[in-house]
Amino acid sequence: MKKLGKLYDTFVILVIIIKFIFVIFAILTKYYKYKIEHSTKSDISYYTTQYNWSNYWKERLETIFLICMGFICIIVFNPFYGYRFIIDEETRILLFLFGIIILITTNWKALY
């Protein structure tokens, strides 16, 4: 078995940072949504603008995370490599989170 190189490790750290920033924007989005529902009419435009901004970045970061996780899956599970790679702890955590996010964000109504 062979361990992936430093470039891969750097990429995994970048994906973890992206996920951390996504969580921050998800919390901000929930916060501004709460503030919109419980604010006066004078403050609602400010909170709506902030909500739209945080939701915009939350959605973009989620898409970037999904694309990066797709690349990680392609790298780790590539059948054309003649040898197997060791899946390190960070990659296992990312793949675990990827599975959870896919289950949460799936459009379950499409199955009805």
C-alpha positions as CSV (number, residue, x, y, z in Angstrom):
1,M,0.0,0.0,0.0
2,K,1.1,3.5,-0.7
3,K,0.3,6.8,1.0
4,L,-0.7,9.7,-1.1
5,G,1.6,12.7,-1.4
6,K,1.8,16.2,0.1
7,L,-0.2,17.7,-2.6
8,Y,-3.1,15.4,-1.7
9,D,-2.7,16.2,2.0
10,T,-2.8,19.9,1.2
11,F,-6.0,19.4,-0.9
12,V,-7.6,17.5,2.0
13,I,-6.8,20.4,4.4
14,L,-8.3,22.8,1.9
15,V,-11.5,20.8,1.7
16,I,-11.7,20.8,5.5
17,I,-11.2,24.5,5.6
18,I,-14.0,24.9,3.0
19,K,-16.3,22.7,5.1
20,F,-15.5,24.8,8.2
21,I,-16.4,28.0,6.4
22,F,-19.5,26.4,5.1
23,V,-20.6,25.6,8.6
24,I,-20.1,29.3,9.6
25,F,-22.2,30.5,6.7
26,A,-24.9,27.9,7.5
27,I,-25.1,29.2,11.0
28,L,-25.2,32.8,9.8
29,T,-28.0,31.9,7.4
30,K,-30.1,30.3,10.2
31,Y,-29.4,33.4,12.4
32,Y,-30.5,35.9,9.8
33,K,-33.5,33.9,8.9
34,Y,-34.5,33.9,12.6
35,K,-33.8,37.7,12.8
36,I,-36.0,38.2,9.7
37,E,-38.9,36.3,11.3
38,H,-38.6,38.2,14.6
39,S,-37.6,41.7,13.6
40,T,-39.4,45.0,13.2
41,K,-40.2,46.4,9.7
42,S,-37.4,48.9,9.9
43,D,-34.7,46.2,10.3
44,I,-36.1,43.7,7.9
45,S,-34.3,45.0,4.8
46,Y,-30.9,44.8,6.5
47,Y,-31.4,41.3,7.7
48,T,-32.8,40.2,4.3
49,T,-29.7,41.5,2.6
50,Q,-27.5,39.7,5.1
51,Y,-29.5,36.5,4.8
52,N,-29.3,36.6,1.0
53,W,-25.5,37.2,1.1
54,S,-24.8,34.4,3.6
55,N,-27.2,32.0,1.8
56,Y,-25.4,32.8,-1.5
57,W,-22.0,31.8,0.0
58,K,-23.4,28.8,1.8
59,E,-24.7,27.4,-1.4
60,R,-21.5,28.1,-3.3
61,L,-19.3,26.5,-0.6
62,E,-21.5,23.4,-0.5
63,T,-21.2,23.0,-4.3
64,I,-17.4,23.5,-4.1
65,F,-17.3,21.0,-1.3
66,L,-19.2,18.4,-3.4
67,I,-16.9,19.0,-6.4
68,C,-13.8,18.6,-4.2
69,M,-15.2,15.4,-2.6
70,G,-15.9,14.1,-6.1
71,F,-12.2,14.6,-6.9
72,I,-11.2,12.9,-3.7
73,C,-13.4,9.9,-4.6
74,I,-11.9,9.8,-8.1
75,I,-8.3,9.9,-6.7
76,V,-8.8,7.4,-3.9
77,F,-11.0,4.9,-5.7
78,N,-9.4,5.1,-9.2
79,P,-9.3,1.5,-10.6
80,F,-6.5,2.3,-13.0
81,Y,-3.9,2.7,-10.3
82,G,-1.8,-0.5,-10.1
83,Y,-1.6,-0.1,-6.3
84,R,-3.9,0.7,-3.4
85,F,-3.7,3.8,-1.4
86,I,-4.0,4.1,2.4
87,I,-7.0,6.1,3.3
88,D,-5.8,8.4,6.1
89,E,-7.9,9.6,9.0
90,E,-8.7,13.0,7.4
91,T,-9.9,11.4,4.2
92,R,-12.1,8.9,6.2
93,I,-13.6,11.8,8.1
94,L,-14.3,13.7,4.9
95,L,-15.9,10.7,3.2
96,F,-18.0,10.2,6.3
97,L,-19.2,13.8,6.2
98,F,-19.7,13.6,2.5
99,G,-22.1,10.7,3.0
100,I,-24.0,12.6,5.7
101,I,-24.3,15.7,3.6
102,I,-25.5,13.7,0.6
103,L,-28.2,12.1,2.7
104,I,-29.3,15.5,4.3
105,T,-29.3,17.5,1.0
106,T,-31.0,14.8,-1.1
107,N,-34.4,15.7,-2.5
108,W,-36.4,13.0,-0.9
109,K,-39.6,14.2,-2.3
110,A,-38.5,13.1,-5.7
111,L,-38.9,9.5,-4.6
112,Y,-42.7,9.9,-4.0
